[in-house]
Amino acid sequence: MSEPTESRRQRASRRAGEFPPVPEPLPRPVLDSHTHLDITVNEVGVPQGSAAADPVAAAIDVAAAVGVDRLVQVGVDVESSRWGAEVARTYPAVVATVALHPNEAPRCRDLDAALREIETLAAEDRVRGVGETGMDFYRTGDEGRAAQEESFRAHIAIAKRYAKTLVIHDRDAHADVLRILDDEGAPETVVLHCFSGDAEFAAECVCRGYLLSFAGTVTFGSAGALREAAALTPLDQILVETDAPYLTPMPHRGRPNASYLIPLTVRALATTTGADLDDLCAAISATGERAFGPWS
């Protein structure tokens, strides 16, 4: 029994490391509003389908082939923010956001210095957003929340100074995120990345004019409350994302994610919202341009 069991485990492990097959292309182009190309290409690799030797170019090519023609590369610390800004300068299909992730803020030895670096990068033209910032009560305990809040408030101020979209990471912290945004005064455009709330929280965000970005989690069988939230969100306040290489949509949950899998999430959202697929794609594209500006 031990050998067959081990072989199944080995096969499952290999399968988990493989990118899923390419889905059917979308009828209109959309964007991936939140991806981590640096983590994907450095730790997972690139899905097959491009002849480009450069892994970033290859990832862009494979996504574009299914109608995902624009990517938002998201920073989570100073190093990834610098990398993202450079990629955005180099590839017309990519714009960047820069930030300290809320779980990163309590670990910074010099938070002020790190925030100054983020502000310098935020001034660049190809950097279109400040984030992902926010609050995370899942991975950071009480001892780190003061630093998270200080960092979040500083990011809000940076976004407003440079008229950039604020991209929020909110995990188990809905009320505190809204409290801080209300206290500080939100920037003109706010995106709730990987929206994770229920219909009640979605309604609070929608009435404030925030954009809700849905990831592959909306396709999970257990995500009924999330689908209820999506169903009440106006089409012009919906974005779609991968958070790649994480949160791969069904039926490929557990395998690596990448921007070319966005069509799976878009089609699930069309079913959930009752929207025509073509209309939903057009709305997502227009909202992406409103939030992050023209790519070229």
LINRA-V707314 format. One record per backbone hydrogen bond with DSSP energy under -0.5 kcal/mol. NH is the residue of the N-H (numbers start at 1). CO is the residue of the C=O. If there is no record, write none. Layout:
NH_CO / NH_CO
This chain:
5_1 / 6_2 / 7_3 / 8_4 / 9_5 / 10_6 / 11_7 / 12_8 / 13_9 / 14_10 / 15_11 / 16_12 / 17_13 / 17_14 / 18_15 / 20_256 / 26_66 / 30_67 / 32_70 / 33_31 / 33_240 / 35_72 / 36_244 / 37_35 / 40_36 / 41_37 / 42_38 / 43_39 / 44_39 / 44_40 / 45_40 / 58_54 / 59_55 / 60_56 / 61_57 / 62_58 / 63_59 / 64_60 / 65_61 / 66_63 / 67_64 / 68_63 / 69_30 / 69_67 / 70_30 / 71_93 / 72_32 / 73_71 / 73_95 / 74_35 / 75_97 / 75_131 / 81_77 / 82_78 / 83_79 / 84_80 / 85_81 / 86_82 / 87_83 / 88_84 / 89_85 / 90_86 / 91_87 / 92_90 / 94_91 / 95_71 / 96_126 / 97_73 / 98_129 / 101_76 / 101_99 / 104_101 / 105_101 / 106_102 / 107_104 / 108_104 / 108_105 / 114_110 / 115_111 / 116_112 / 117_113 / 118_114 / 119_115 / 120_116 / 121_117 / 122_118 / 123_119 / 123_120 / 124_121 / 127_124 / 128_96 / 128_126 / 129_96 / 130_165 / 131_98 / 131_129 / 133_167 / 135_169 / 137_171 / 140_136 / 141_139 / 144_141 / 145_141 / 145_142 / 148_144 / 149_145 / 150_146 / 151_147 / 152_148 / 153_149 / 154_150 / 155_151 / 156_152 / 157_153 / 158_154 / 159_155 / 160_156 / 161_157 / 162_158 / 163_160 / 164_159 / 165_128 / 166_189 / 167_130 / 167_165 / 168_166 / 168_191 / 169_133 / 170_168 / 171_135 / 177_173 / 178_174 / 179_175 / 180_176 / 181_177 / 182_178 / 183_179 / 184_180 / 185_181 / 191_166 / 192_211 / 193_168 / 193_191 / 195_192 / 195_213 / 202_198 / 203_199 / 204_200 / 205_201 / 206_202 / 207_203 / 208_204 / 209_206 / 210_205 / 211_190 / 212_237 / 213_192 / 213_211 / 214_212 / 214_239 / 216_247 / 218_215 / 219_216 / 220_217 / 223_220 / 227_223 / 228_224 / 229_225 / 230_226 / 231_227 / 232_228 / 233_229 / 233_230 / 237_234 / 238_235 / 239_212 / 241_214 / 242_34 / 243_34 / 244_34 / 246_243 / 252_249 / 255_252 / 256_16 / 257_245 / 261_258 / 262_259 / 264_261 / 265_261 / 265_262 / 266_262 / 267_263 / 268_264 / 269_265 / 270_266 / 271_267 / 272_268 / 273_269 / 274_270 / 275_270 / 280_276 / 281_277 / 282_278 / 283_279 / 284_280 / 285_281 / 286_282 / 287_283 / 288_284 / 289_285 / 290_286 / 291_287 / 292_288 / 293_289
